[in-house]
Amino acid sequence: MLIQNSPFDRFMLVGMKLFLILAVLVVVIPFGYIIIASFMDPTVLLNRGLSFHPSDWSLEGYRKILSNEAMIRGFFNSVWYAAAFSIITVLVSIGAGYALADDSLIGRRTVMTLLLITLFFGGGLIPTYLLIRELGMLNTPWALIIPGAVNVWNIILARTFFKGISRELKEAANVDGASDRIIFTKIVLPLSKPIMFVLALYAFVGQWNSYFDAMIYLENSKLFPLQLVLRSILIQNQAAPGMIGDQQAMAELKRLSEMIKYSSIVISSLPLLVMYPFFQKYFEKGVMVGSLK
């Protein structure tokens, strides 16, 4: 039997479609502008705006970035930090979430209460800095990887996911003689791919875009992640107040800043754009399961 939509339902459906189209355009248009601008001659972009004429396009910005040793080193540093951070975050979140999802765990409610308190109260920047220093992690990659790897929200998300796994499945495995280790590794983990990929994506994106922790804890420029390197380059290429009288130098600095800015945004976003299509099917399922439960 075919169900006929009422006029109000059709109106809402059209309205939602228009809203979604508008939302997509709000995201796509600025990103498209950045991609096109990254291939343009900075002088043409500053004077005339976007141009689709081949003579106005240039790869100078990409050549300058890819020839910069600090940029290449920062890129690989960011990949290492984000990958290590994601692995540790997933291991901690999955382990803690699975344990806290077990109703037979003694002290489960107390542990969850203590974890939830940390969502609302924290020591602040100075105590955290002092702790990092006393642990000997200052000016090391571990200062960026270890402190944020234990994320309470990720643990709650993993715990919620594990609570959705059928208890009868575990009981059947117990009847067949499977130990807790076998149940976790052979049954639970294969079913946990969606939530593991979601947690990994959250952690990777968060660490990839982070620069504040590196600015606080790192002094060695060879350890800087890509975002901090980009920040340093863009700040260095801004006109200083004492250069106001030198119009030619100011124009060249502005041209250089524009040339680097758009190219660096595209390069820094490229890993996430390449990675997301492979994670998408797990991402949608994992987020929906966690939200519904």
Backbone as CSV, one residue per row, in Angstrom:
resi,resn,N_x,N_y,N_z,CA_x,CA_y,CA_z,C_x,C_y,C_z
1,MET,0.852,-1.203,0.000,0.000,0.000,0.000,0.882,1.246,0.000
2,LEU,0.636,2.095,-0.973,1.432,3.311,-1.110,0.888,4.393,-0.191
3,ILE,1.778,4.927,0.662,1.364,5.965,1.609,1.571,7.341,0.971
4,GLN,0.501,8.120,0.952,0.557,9.460,0.381,1.002,10.459,1.454
5,ASN,1.991,11.258,1.094,2.432,12.300,2.017,1.455,13.468,1.996
6,SER,1.247,14.047,3.168,0.364,15.212,3.261,1.079,16.437,2.684
7,PRO,0.367,17.503,2.375,1.018,18.726,1.873,2.081,19.254,2.833
8,PHE,1.814,19.154,4.131,2.802,19.629,5.105,4.070,18.768,5.054
9,ASP,3.871,17.422,4.904,5.032,16.535,4.804,5.860,16.852,3.568
10,ARG,5.199,17.092,2.442,5.928,17.425,1.212,6.654,18.754,1.363
11,PHE,6.005,19.706,2.029,6.650,21.012,2.261,7.907,20.847,3.127
12,MET,7.803,20.042,4.178,8.950,19.829,5.064,10.067,19.089,4.332
13,LEU,9.683,18.130,3.462,10.686,17.377,2.709,11.455,18.291,1.762
14,VAL,10.745,19.152,1.066,11.409,20.103,0.160,12.284,21.075,0.953
15,GLY,11.739,21.530,2.096,12.514,22.454,2.925,13.804,21.833,3.430
16,MET,13.747,20.561,3.858,14.939,19.887,4.341,15.947,19.667,3.223
17,LYS,15.470,19.353,2.020,16.381,19.189,0.889,17.089,20.498,0.561
18,LEU,16.343,21.591,0.577,16.953,22.896,0.310,17.965,23.261,1.391
19,PHE,17.619,22.942,2.628,18.540,23.219,3.730,19.835,22.421,3.590
20,LEU,19.700,21.141,3.211,20.891,20.306,3.036,21.746,20.797,1.872
21,ILE,21.092,21.206,0.791,21.846,21.761,-0.344,22.605,23.009,0.084
22,LEU,21.938,23.869,0.853,22.593,25.086,1.344,23.770,24.749,2.253
23,ALA,23.576,23.744,3.126,24.660,23.341,4.036,25.861,22.808,3.262
24,VAL,25.592,22.034,2.203,26.685,21.515,1.377,27.424,22.648,0.680
25,LEU,26.675,23.621,0.162,27.301,24.749,-0.525,28.152,25.574,0.431
26,VAL,27.666,25.729,1.669,28.435,26.494,2.662,29.792,25.849,2.921
27,VAL,29.842,24.517,2.835,31.107,23.806,3.061,31.943,23.747,1.786
28,VAL,31.297,23.453,0.666,32.026,23.195,-0.579,32.598,24.469,-1.185
29,ILE,31.836,25.566,-1.183,32.295,26.789,-1.851,33.585,27.333,-1.244
30,PRO,33.683,27.498,0.091,34.963,27.985,0.632,36.129,27.040,0.355
31,PHE,35.875,25.729,0.454,36.964,24.786,0.206,37.371,24.802,-1.260
32,GLY,36.382,24.913,-2.152,36.696,25.030,-3.578,37.494,26.292,-3.873
33,TYR,37.141,27.381,-3.189,37.885,28.638,-3.361,39.339,28.453,-2.939
34,ILE,39.552,27.769,-1.829,40.918,27.553,-1.330,41.723,26.712,-2.312
35,ILE,41.112,25.660,-2.863,41.829,24.801,-3.806,42.222,25.574,-5.055
36,ILE,41.274,26.341,-5.607,41.581,27.120,-6.814,42.625,28.188,-6.518
37,ALA,42.476,28.872,-5.377,43.418,29.933,-5.023,44.823,29.393,-4.809
38,SER,44.937,28.130,-4.373,46.266,27.561,-4.129,47.050,27.369,-5.414
39,PHE,46.356,27.301,-6.550,47.032,27.114,-7.834,47.201,28.426,-8.602
40,MET,46.799,29.540,-8.016,46.836,30.806,-8.726,48.063,31.625,-8.378
41,ASP,48.431,32.480,-9.303,49.495,33.442,-9.038,49.004,34.406,-7.958
42,PRO,49.764,34.587,-6.866,49.295,35.444,-5.766,48.990,36.874,-6.193
43,THR,49.760,37.397,-7.126,49.532,38.776,-7.586,48.170,38.904,-8.253
44,VAL,47.847,37.938,-9.112,46.546,37.956,-9.797,45.424,37.776,-8.775
45,LEU,45.621,36.890,-7.816,44.593,36.638,-6.810,44.323,37.882,-5.971
46,LEU,45.372,38.609,-5.608,45.206,39.807,-4.784,44.576,40.952,-5.564
47,ASN,44.914,41.053,-6.850,44.447,42.199,-7.648,43.103,41.959,-8.329
48,ARG,42.882,40.724,-8.817,41.677,40.481,-9.623,40.784,39.389,-9.058
49,GLY,41.246,38.672,-8.048,40.454,37.576,-7.518,40.675,36.310,-8.311
50,LEU,39.731,35.390,-8.218,39.875,34.113,-8.905,39.857,34.291,-10.409
51,SER,40.697,33.501,-11.071,40.756,33.516,-12.529,40.940,32.091,-13.015
52,PHE,40.261,31.747,-14.098,40.369,30.407,-14.660,41.217,30.381,-15.914
53,HIS,41.898,31.478,-16.217,42.783,31.521,-17.373,44.088,30.797,-17.038
54,PRO,44.554,29.891,-17.906,45.772,29.113,-17.596,46.996,29.973,-17.298
55,SER,47.086,31.149,-17.909,48.265,31.992,-17.701,48.307,32.586,-16.289
56,ASP,47.176,32.579,-15.603,47.120,33.141,-14.253,47.357,32.090,-13.172
57,TRP,47.592,30.872,-13.579,47.784,29.800,-12.609,49.269,29.543,-12.398
58,SER,49.605,29.063,-11.223,51.006,28.845,-10.886,51.122,27.766,-9.810
59,LEU,52.217,27.012,-9.867,52.529,26.005,-8.845,53.620,26.490,-7.899
60,GLU,53.864,27.797,-7.915,54.950,28.358,-7.125,54.760,28.101,-5.635
61,GLY,53.520,28.219,-5.168,53.258,28.009,-3.759,53.578,26.590,-3.323
62,TYR,53.158,25.595,-4.121,53.443,24.199,-3.783,54.932,23.908,-3.871
63,ARG,55.603,24.488,-4.875,57.048,24.264,-4.989,57.785,24.828,-3.781
64,LYS,57.347,25.985,-3.333,58.024,26.608,-2.187,57.806,25.801,-0.918
65,ILE,56.591,25.288,-0.733,56.289,24.509,0.468,57.028,23.175,0.450
66,LEU,56.982,22.477,-0.708,57.602,21.162,-0.789,59.121,21.226,-0.780
67,SER,59.683,22.393,-1.063,61.134,22.544,-0.997,61.593,23.002,0.390
68,ASN,60.639,23.246,1.284,60.971,23.693,2.633,61.201,22.471,3.517
69,GLU,62.412,22.321,4.026,62.752,21.150,4.839,61.913,21.078,6.115
70,ALA,61.647,22.237,6.714,60.855,22.255,7.939,59.428,21.760,7.677
71,MET,58.876,22.090,6.506,57.526,21.634,6.167,57.479,20.127,6.019
72,ILE,58.453,19.561,5.311,58.486,18.110,5.108,58.652,17.393,6.444
73,ARG,59.561,17.888,7.264,59.783,17.280,8.581,58.537,17.414,9.449
74,GLY,57.897,18.588,9.417,56.679,18.789,10.188,55.555,17.877,9.733
75,PHE,55.476,17.621,8.426,54.437,16.732,7.902,54.605,15.320,8.465
76,PHE,55.819,14.793,8.401,56.059,13.438,8.901,55.946,13.384,10.427
77,ASN,56.316,14.470,11.098,56.113,14.521,12.550,54.631,14.419,12.889
78,SER,53.812,15.151,12.156,52.368,15.124,12.408,51.782,13.746,12.141
79,VAL,52.249,13.091,11.075,51.773,11.737,10.776,52.128,10.789,11.922
80,TRP,53.350,10.893,12.425,53.804,10.030,13.529,53.021,10.323,14.801
81,TYR,52.861,11.599,15.138,52.130,11.954,16.353,50.674,11.495,16.267
82,ALA,50.031,11.780,15.139,48.608,11.446,14.999,48.391,9.938,14.988
83,ALA,49.269,9.195,14.308,49.117,7.734,14.246,49.325,7.113,15.620
84,ALA,50.397,7.511,16.314,50.660,6.959,17.646,49.552,7.338,18.624
85,PHE,49.100,8.577,18.543,48.031,9.043,19.423,46.747,8.257,19.179
86,SER,46.433,7.981,17.912,45.216,7.247,17.570,45.280,5.816,18.091
87,ILE,46.429,5.160,17.918,46.570,3.771,18.361,46.413,3.667,19.875
88,ILE,47.102,4.555,20.603,47.025,4.511,22.066,45.609,4.852,22.542
89,THR,44.997,5.842,21.919,43.633,6.225,22.295,42.655,5.079,22.096
90,VAL,42.756,4.396,20.963,41.843,3.278,20.687,42.074,2.144,21.677
91,LEU,43.331,1.807,21.946,43.632,0.717,22.884,43.097,1.025,24.278
92,VAL,43.329,2.250,24.756,42.872,2.629,26.094,41.342,2.679,26.150
93,SER,40.731,3.283,25.145,39.273,3.451,25.147,38.560,2.116,25.035
94,ILE,39.065,1.242,24.162,38.439,-0.065,23.993,38.598,-0.904,25.259
95,GLY,39.800,-0.904,25.833,40.027,-1.684,27.047,39.187,-1.200,28.209
96,ALA,39.206,0.117,28.451,38.430,0.667,29.563,36.933,0.541,29.311
97,GLY,36.511,0.807,28.080,35.084,0.719,27.760,34.541,-0.686,27.914
98,TYR,35.327,-1.680,27.505,34.870,-3.074,27.624,34.759,-3.491,29.086
99,ALA,35.742,-3.084,29.893,35.701,-3.435,31.316,34.528,-2.760,32.021
100,LEU,34.301,-1.481,31.714,33.230,-0.744,32.386,31.843,-1.160,31.894
101,ALA,31.796,-1.832,30.757,30.501,-2.309,30.252,30.063,-3.600,30.932
102,ASP,30.981,-4.217,31.680,30.669,-5.471,32.383,30.006,-5.143,33.721
103,ASP,28.756,-5.551,33.877,28.007,-5.250,35.100,28.581,-5.940,36.328
104,SER,29.370,-6.978,36.123,29.925,-7.713,37.265,31.213,-7.078,37.792
105,LEU,31.707,-6.038,37.142,32.948,-5.397,37.577,32.720,-4.663,38.900
106,ILE,33.498,-4.988,39.908,33.373,-4.360,41.225,33.917,-2.920,41.158
107,GLY,33.127,-1.997,41.666,33.559,-0.597,41.671,33.337,0.120,40.366
108,ARG,32.522,-0.475,39.490,32.290,0.105,38.175,31.674,1.504,38.270
109,ARG,30.705,1.673,39.135,30.040,2.969,39.258,30.989,4.025,39.836
110,THR,31.833,3.615,40.761,32.797,4.558,41.348,33.787,5.036,40.303
111,VAL,34.270,4.104,39.495,35.221,4.467,38.433,34.567,5.405,37.425
112,MET,33.335,5.118,37.035,32.635,5.979,36.078,32.406,7.367,36.660
113,THR,32.084,7.436,37.964,31.893,8.745,38.613,33.184,9.556,38.592
114,LEU,34.294,8.899,38.908,35.589,9.591,38.906,35.948,10.060,37.498
115,LEU,35.646,9.245,36.498,35.923,9.653,35.117,35.060,10.838,34.708
116,LEU,33.789,10.815,35.100,32.886,11.910,34.726,33.287,13.220,35.397
117,ILE,33.845,13.143,36.592,34.290,14.371,37.276,35.343,15.095,36.453
118,THR,36.219,14.316,35.798,37.288,14.942,35.005,36.759,15.671,33.775
119,LEU,35.508,15.387,33.389,34.916,16.119,32.262,34.572,17.552,32.636
120,PHE,34.357,17.793,33.925,33.916,19.107,34.372,34.994,19.877,35.133
121,PHE,35.961,19.160,35.686,36.997,19.820,36.481,38.373,19.357,36.012
122,GLY,39.288,20.310,35.893,40.649,19.994,35.493,41.640,20.872,36.238
123,GLY,42.892,20.448,36.262,43.915,21.191,36.976,44.298,22.495,36.314
124,GLY,44.134,22.566,34.997,44.531,23.776,34.284,45.883,23.610,33.606
125,LEU,46.294,24.644,32.898,47.493,24.574,32.074,48.766,24.463,32.905
126,ILE,48.895,25.285,33.949,50.145,25.321,34.712,50.399,24.001,35.443
127,PRO,49.427,23.454,36.204,49.677,22.133,36.818,49.989,21.046,35.795
128,THR,49.314,21.098,34.640,49.588,20.099,33.604,51.006,20.232,33.082
129,TYR,51.448,21.469,32.873,52.818,21.709,32.408,53.820,21.190,33.436
130,LEU,53.576,21.466,34.711,54.480,21.002,35.761,54.525,19.477,35.819
131,LEU,53.373,18.840,35.620,53.319,17.376,35.621,54.117,16.813,34.446
132,ILE,53.927,17.392,33.267,54.668,16.937,32.086,56.174,17.089,32.318
133,ARG,56.557,18.189,32.933,57.982,18.426,33.194,58.533,17.406,34.189
134,GLU,57.776,17.135,35.275,58.254,16.198,36.286,58.314,14.765,35.748
135,LEU,57.487,14.454,34.785,57.513,13.119,34.185,58.620,12.972,33.149
136,GLY,59.339,14.053,32.870,60.443,14.003,31.922,60.010,13.964,30.473
137,MET,58.775,14.364,30.184,58.283,14.325,28.808,58.391,15.664,28.100
138,LEU,58.882,16.687,28.800,59.001,18.006,28.188,59.984,17.943,27.020
139,ASN,59.595,18.578,25.922,60.418,18.624,24.716,60.647,17.227,24.131
140,THR,59.653,16.363,24.264,59.666,15.040,23.637,58.315,14.807,22.951
141,PRO,58.261,13.919,21.971,56.976,13.636,21.318,55.912,13.109,22.272
142,TRP,56.333,12.455,23.364,55.363,11.859,24.282,54.536,12.915,25.002
143,ALA,55.030,14.145,25.081,54.247,15.215,25.692,52.987,15.511,24.885
144,LEU,53.000,15.199,23.593,51.830,15.417,22.737,50.958,14.174,22.637
145,ILE,51.550,13.010,22.903,50.846,11.753,22.645,50.169,11.205,23.901
146,ILE,50.887,11.160,25.014,50.397,10.469,26.204,49.288,11.225,26.940
147,PRO,49.453,12.527,27.272,48.464,13.180,28.152,47.025,13.130,27.647
148,GLY,46.815,13.320,26.359,45.443,13.363,25.846,44.921,12.034,25.351
149,ALA,45.724,10.977,25.487,45.307,9.686,24.940,44.141,9.084,25.714
150,VAL,44.035,9.399,27.005,42.912,8.905,27.808,41.804,9.949,27.744
151,ASN,40.832,9.685,26.906,39.729,10.608,26.687,38.448,10.002,27.254
152,VAL,37.872,10.671,28.232,36.701,10.122,28.917,35.520,9.958,27.965
153,TRP,35.345,10.919,27.076,34.223,10.822,26.142,34.369,9.589,25.255
154,ASN,35.595,9.300,24.792,35.811,8.112,23.973,35.546,6.836,24.770
155,ILE,35.916,6.842,26.023,35.662,5.667,26.877,34.159,5.455,27.033
156,ILE,33.423,6.536,27.237,31.962,6.419,27.371,31.345,5.913,26.072
157,LEU,31.847,6.407,24.947,31.333,5.971,23.649,31.600,4.483,23.436
158,ALA,32.817,4.037,23.792,33.149,2.617,23.655,32.310,1.766,24.616
159,ARG,32.148,2.240,25.834,31.343,1.507,26.822,29.905,1.349,26.334
160,THR,29.355,2.402,25.785,27.991,2.346,25.270,27.880,1.342,24.126
161,PHE,28.890,1.315,23.279,28.886,0.365,22.160,28.918,-1.081,22.680
162,PHE,29.792,-1.348,23.643,29.929,-2.708,24.156,28.672,-3.165,24.883
163,LYS,27.954,-2.237,25.495,26.705,-2.612,26.157,25.655,-3.069,25.144
164,GLY,25.817,-2.661,23.900,24.878,-3.074,22.867,25.153,-4.465,22.305
165,ILE,26.298,-5.047,22.644,26.604,-6.405,22.185,25.820,-7.412,23.025
166,SER,25.222,-8.366,22.365,24.340,-9.325,23.036,25.076,-10.087,24.131
167,ARG,24.475,-10.111,25.317,25.054,-10.864,26.431,24.978,-12.361,26.148
168,GLU,23.927,-12.778,25.438,23.774,-14.207,25.131,24.943,-14.713,24.292
169,LEU,25.523,-13.835,23.459,26.662,-14.247,22.636,27.855,-14.609,23.510
170,LYS,28.097,-13.807,24.531,29.206,-14.090,25.451,28.912,-15.342,26.285
171,GLU,27.660,-15.476,26.714,27.307,-16.648,27.515,27.452,-17.935,26.699
172,ALA,27.090,-17.884,25.435,27.248,-19.063,24.578,28.722,-19.415,24.414
173,ALA,29.564,-18.403,24.305,31.002,-18.663,24.199,31.544,-19.251,25.492
174,ASN,31.026,-18.779,26.627,31.446,-19.332,27.915,31.063,-20.801,28.043
175,VAL,29.868,-21.135,27.571,29.409,-22.522,27.613,30.320,-23.411,26.777
176,ASP,30.816,-22.862,25.664,31.717,-23.622,24.793,33.138,-23.675,25.333
177,GLY,33.384,-23.063,26.505,34.697,-23.145,27.128,35.636,-22.009,26.802
178,ALA,35.145,-20.939,26.182,36.003,-19.811,25.830,36.308,-18.973,27.070
179,SER,37.555,-18.573,27.204,37.954,-17.719,28.321,37.607,-16.271,28.003
180,ASP,37.757,-15.395,29.004,37.484,-13.971,28.787,38.387,-13.401,27.706
181,ARG,39.655,-13.859,27.676,40.582,-13.371,26.651,40.128,-13.784,25.263
182,ILE,39.681,-15.019,25.114,39.219,-15.498,23.809,37.957,-14.760,23.386
183,ILE,37.048,-14.543,24.336,35.806,-13.824,24.013,36.123,-12.415,23.525
184,PHE,37.068,-11.758,24.207,37.394,-10.384,23.838,38.096,-10.310,22.480
185,THR,39.075,-11.187,22.263,39.879,-11.096,21.040,39.194,-11.720,19.826
186,LYS,38.440,-12.807,20.031,37.867,-13.538,18.902,36.424,-13.151,18.578
187,ILE,35.721,-12.598,19.559,34.301,-12.282,19.347,34.048,-10.782,19.413
188,VAL,34.480,-10.151,20.519,34.140,-8.746,20.734,34.902,-7.824,19.779
189,LEU,36.202,-8.008,19.657,36.997,-7.111,18.813,36.553,-7.116,17.344
190,PRO,36.309,-8.291,16.725,35.812,-8.256,15.339,34.500,-7.505,15.174
191,LEU,33.652,-7.541,16.223,32.389,-6.799,16.157,32.567,-5.308,16.445
192,SER,33.750,-4.945,16.911,33.987,-3.569,17.356,34.668,-2.701,16.309
193,LYS,34.783,-3.173,15.085,35.463,-2.380,14.053,34.843,-0.991,13.873
194,PRO,33.498,-0.872,13.851,32.935,0.475,13.663,33.367,1.467,14.727
195,ILE,33.276,1.086,15.999,33.621,2.026,17.059,35.126,2.272,17.095
196,MET,35.935,1.272,16.743,37.383,1.458,16.721,37.785,2.459,15.642
197,PHE,37.176,2.365,14.481,37.490,3.301,13.408,36.998,4.710,13.736
198,VAL,35.847,4.800,14.393,35.339,6.114,14.797,36.292,6.775,15.785
199,LEU,36.715,6.028,16.793,37.635,6.569,17.795,38.970,6.939,17.159
200,ALA,39.443,6.106,16.233,40.710,6.393,15.562,40.605,7.657,14.727
201,LEU,39.469,7.830,14.041,39.298,9.023,13.214,39.215,10.277,14.068
202,TYR,38.439,10.220,15.152,38.357,11.358,16.066,39.740,11.744,16.583
203,ALA,40.491,10.729,17.043,41.811,10.990,17.627,42.775,11.524,16.582
204,PHE,42.766,10.952,15.392,43.699,11.378,14.340,43.439,12.817,13.928
205,VAL,42.164,13.146,13.700,41.825,14.510,13.277,42.170,15.514,14.368
206,GLY,41.840,15.178,15.627,42.138,16.088,16.722,43.617,16.349,16.876
207,GLN,44.423,15.282,16.808,45.867,15.443,16.953,46.478,16.118,15.738
208,TRP,45.964,15.831,14.560,46.502,16.420,13.329,46.304,17.937,13.318
209,ASN,45.178,18.402,13.806,44.888,19.839,13.784,45.441,20.580,14.994
210,SER,46.017,19.856,15.948,46.475,20.486,17.180,47.841,21.144,16.997
211,TYR,47.996,22.311,17.589,49.301,22.970,17.594,49.619,23.598,18.956
212,PHE,48.591,23.824,19.793,48.812,24.534,21.044,49.710,23.743,21.998
213,ASP,49.448,22.440,22.129,50.281,21.622,23.013,51.730,21.618,22.557
214,ALA,51.944,21.524,21.245,53.313,21.552,20.724,53.975,22.890,21.007
215,MET,53.222,23.963,20.935,53.769,25.297,21.200,54.166,25.435,22.669
216,ILE,53.461,24.732,23.563,53.747,24.825,24.996,54.881,23.892,25.413
217,TYR,54.859,22.658,24.906,55.747,21.624,25.431,57.016,21.393,24.619
218,LEU,57.074,21.862,23.383,58.225,21.580,22.527,59.080,22.826,22.326
219,GLU,60.381,22.657,22.415,61.330,23.732,22.140,62.177,23.425,20.909
220,ASN,62.422,22.165,20.649,63.226,21.746,19.502,62.391,21.856,18.231
221,SER,62.813,22.711,17.302,62.041,22.931,16.081,61.956,21.679,15.216
222,LYS,62.890,20.740,15.393,62.852,19.508,14.608,61.705,18.593,15.045
223,LEU,61.125,18.864,16.186,59.994,18.069,16.681,58.649,18.719,16.392
224,PHE,58.643,19.908,15.802,57.386,20.631,15.574,56.482,19.862,14.615
225,PRO,55.187,19.772,14.918,54.230,19.207,13.956,53.947,20.202,12.836
226,LEU,53.248,19.727,11.829,53.010,20.541,10.639,52.264,21.825,10.957
227,GLN,51.239,21.754,11.810,50.430,22.934,12.101,51.260,24.038,12.750
228,LEU,52.196,23.653,13.607,53.046,24.648,14.256,54.057,25.226,13.270
229,VAL,54.532,24.400,12.348,55.438,24.895,11.307,54.716,25.901,10.415
230,LEU,53.482,25.590,10.041,52.691,26.507,9.208,52.459,27.822,9.940
231,ARG,52.143,27.736,11.202,51.937,28.959,11.987,53.197,29.808,12.007
232,SER,54.336,29.176,12.205,55.595,29.919,12.263,55.901,30.584,10.922
233,ILE,55.670,29.854,9.824,55.964,30.400,8.499,55.060,31.583,8.183
234,LEU,53.777,31.454,8.481,52.841,32.538,8.178,53.115,33.767,9.033
235,ILE,53.502,33.573,10.298,53.825,34.718,11.148,55.085,35.413,10.659
236,GLN,56.087,34.629,10.247,57.325,35.206,9.762,57.124,36.008,8.480
237,ASN,56.116,35.633,7.689,55.896,36.298,6.415,54.894,37.442,6.504
238,GLN,54.524,37.846,7.717,53.666,39.012,7.883,54.524,40.260,8.010
239,ALA,54.008,41.367,7.516,54.755,42.620,7.550,54.905,43.121,8.977
240,ALA,56.111,43.475,9.344,56.377,44.018,10.669,56.036,45.500,10.703
241,PRO,55.703,46.077,11.878,55.344,47.498,11.957,56.439,48.422,11.452
242,GLY,57.702,48.062,11.612,58.788,48.932,11.186,58.999,48.975,9.693
243,MET,58.254,48.169,8.959,58.447,48.107,7.511,57.398,48.895,6.759
244,ILE,56.658,49.717,7.449,55.560,50.435,6.790,56.073,51.329,5.677
245,GLY,57.254,51.892,5.837,57.776,52.800,4.813,58.260,52.080,3.580
246,ASP,58.574,50.824,3.670,59.075,50.069,2.532,57.914,49.350,1.855
247,GLN,57.264,50.029,0.930,56.069,49.492,0.287,56.381,48.256,-0.544
248,GLN,57.529,48.237,-1.190,57.886,47.098,-2.020,58.090,45.841,-1.177
249,ALA,58.768,45.997,-0.035,58.981,44.853,0.857,57.659,44.358,1.422
250,MET,56.764,45.295,1.773,55.456,44.897,2.285,54.655,44.140,1.238
251,ALA,54.696,44.602,-0.002,53.963,43.939,-1.071,54.492,42.527,-1.311
252,GLU,55.824,42.386,-1.249,56.416,41.068,-1.466,56.066,40.110,-0.325
253,LEU,56.076,40.627,0.900,55.701,39.796,2.038,54.239,39.360,1.950
254,LYS,53.377,40.269,1.544,51.956,39.931,1.405,51.762,38.901,0.307
255,ARG,52.488,39.070,-0.789,52.409,38.104,-1.886,52.892,36.731,-1.426
256,LEU,53.998,36.706,-0.693,54.542,35.452,-0.203,53.585,34.775,0.780
257,SER,52.969,35.570,1.646,52.026,35.027,2.622,50.810,34.420,1.934
258,GLU,50.274,35.117,0.933,49.119,34.598,0.208,49.479,33.331,-0.560
259,MET,50.686,33.306,-1.117,51.110,32.159,-1.906,51.212,30.905,-1.037
260,ILE,51.712,31.074,0.174,51.908,29.934,1.067,50.606,29.520,1.747
261,LYS,49.769,30.498,2.063,48.599,30.243,2.899,47.677,29.187,2.296
262,TYR,47.241,29.392,1.070,46.273,28.479,0.477,46.891,27.121,0.155
263,SER,48.124,27.114,-0.317,48.791,25.836,-0.621,48.983,25.014,0.641
264,SER,49.339,25.667,1.738,49.573,24.941,2.987,48.266,24.370,3.542
265,ILE,47.158,25.085,3.359,45.860,24.565,3.820,45.503,23.291,3.073
266,VAL,45.722,23.282,1.760,45.408,22.094,0.962,46.293,20.926,1.370
267,ILE,47.594,21.174,1.525,48.519,20.099,1.880,48.203,19.554,3.269
268,SER,47.905,20.430,4.224,47.613,19.969,5.584,46.276,19.236,5.668
269,SER,45.365,19.494,4.736,44.063,18.813,4.743,44.072,17.523,3.945
270,LEU,45.095,17.332,3.124,45.111,16.195,2.197,45.024,14.843,2.896
271,PRO,45.798,14.570,3.958,45.693,13.248,4.601,44.288,12.933,5.110
272,LEU,43.604,13.932,5.669,42.256,13.697,6.185,41.280,13.424,5.044
273,LEU,41.446,14.137,3.920,40.562,13.926,2.777,40.777,12.554,2.158
274,VAL,42.016,12.069,2.162,42.310,10.744,1.615,41.811,9.649,2.554
275,MET,41.931,9.882,3.856,41.601,8.859,4.839,40.100,8.690,5.039
276,TYR,39.337,9.776,4.995,37.924,9.699,5.378,37.099,8.744,4.520
277,PRO,37.265,8.694,3.173,36.430,7.759,2.390,36.573,6.306,2.828
278,PHE,37.762,5.914,3.297,37.964,4.540,3.737,37.322,4.283,5.101
279,PHE,37.138,5.347,5.883,36.585,5.210,7.224,35.077,5.453,7.236
280,GLN,34.524,5.944,6.139,33.164,6.468,6.158,32.126,5.423,6.565
281,LYS,32.225,4.202,5.999,31.196,3.198,6.302,31.236,2.807,7.778
282,TYR,32.434,2.733,8.353,32.542,2.429,9.778,32.130,3.626,10.619
283,PHE,32.453,4.818,10.126,32.153,6.041,10.869,30.651,6.195,11.068
284,GLU,29.881,6.019,10.006,28.429,6.182,10.083,27.822,5.156,11.034
285,LYS,28.236,3.904,10.922,27.663,2.860,11.773,28.053,3.046,13.229
286,GLY,29.324,3.354,13.455,29.800,3.510,14.835,29.152,4.670,15.549
287,VAL,29.018,5.796,14.885,28.399,6.964,15.509,26.931,6.707,15.791
288,MET,26.220,6.090,14.869,24.794,5.860,15.066,24.547,4.878,16.207
289,VAL,25.374,3.804,16.281,25.179,2.842,17.362,25.404,3.500,18.701
290,GLY,26.494,4.281,18.814,26.769,4.946,20.066,25.703,5.951,20.451
291,SER,25.165,6.653,19.466,24.173,7.692,19.766,22.832,7.070,20.138
292,LEU,22.445,5.985,19.477,21.160,5.374,19.760,21.144,4.715,21.133
293,LYS,22.256,4.097,21.510,22.305,3.458,22.809,22.363,4.464,23.938
